[in-house]
Amino acid sequence: MATQVELPEDSHPGEEEAVAEENASILLSPEALIKHPLQNKWALWFFKNDRTKEWTANLKLVTSFDTVEDFWALYNHVQKASKLPSGCDYSLFKDGIQPMWEDAQNKDGGRWLINLNKQQRHSDLDNFWLETLLCLIGESFEEFSDDVNGAVVNVRNKGDKLSLWTRDATRPDAIMKIGKKLKDSLKIPIKIAIGFQAHTDTMTKTGSTARDRFRV
Amino acid sequence: MSMSGSPQQLLKGREIPSRRIVLNDISQLPHDYSTTPGGSIFSTTPGGSKIFYERSFLLQCRNSPLTKSPPPNMAKIPGVTAPGTVDMPLENGNVTDENQKQKPTGEKAEHEDGPQFEMDI
């Protein structure tokens, strides 16, 4: 589906308007002015780590959207993840789900977690985040798309993190399919494993990292 | 919209494929409204109708004219969405160009950016 389609030459015989439009190279098919609806409405959140404030006071809803074009209008006008200061997050969640463990839709779920090394902020972070966003809004997880709640990118000096959140940590089929699709979409080499952790494990962890419930 | 010269008229029509099924009882009707008895031929996916988009199609839409302005209801966050402070990448060309065009001449731009220099009175 091209965004610019030339009108057939005989569609407006003798109309000067058509010629003028062509000269101004603003020939647009009606299709280019129709927004493509998404299956879900999504909300982009921004989090800035300010320890003088409550966690929730640092969380801001940037905007929500439910068409392909509105997604790009947003994406094209916000800072790249790699340019955010350390301690900031972006989150994209289905409308109505807050980007936190405590949300009713998240509390029984978990996340596929991808840890990036410091070099990958420049080589991979923005690309990984965009590919993840496209998977979410395009519903790439097919019959398991309903299991997906959203995704988070954490910008941290010690190493950035990207995670994809699902709603139920006890659904192995859905979790594995989603993990494989994510790994595939990000073109993560097969030999590098990524892990899935339940939020309940992350909240009650004693060490620095929660155990992986699944790996792919 | 005028129908003259529309592609539909130029092309030879073709009937929408259909088939006839017999319902013997009301219970044979589907439970949700988006399906037809016996299953429709198009527009359904397993588990109901869902809108999927391929990566390549989504990327094609990136430069649609409808994506050139920021969403009107976007929160103003300095360094993230606020104008002037966001380091916009060049690949989104128009955004940078517009900023450059507006700044030298537009009075509004001056107000937004604050005075160019300070004066001691």
Interface residues (C-beta under 8 A of the other chain):
Chain A: M1 A2 T3 P8 D10 S11 H12 L28 A32 L33 K35 H36 P37 L38 Q39 F46 K60 L61 V62 T63 F65 V68 E69 D70 F71 W72 A73 L74 Y75 N76 H77 V78 Q79 K80 K83 L84 P85 E131 L134 C135 I137 G138 E139 S140 E142 E143 S145 S185
Chain B: G5 S6 P7 P46 G47 K50 I51 F52 Y53 E54 R55 F57 L58 L59 Q60 C61 R62 N63 S64 P65 L66 T67 K68 S69 P70 P71 N73 M74 A75 I77 G79 V80 T81 V86 D87 M88 P89 N92 V95
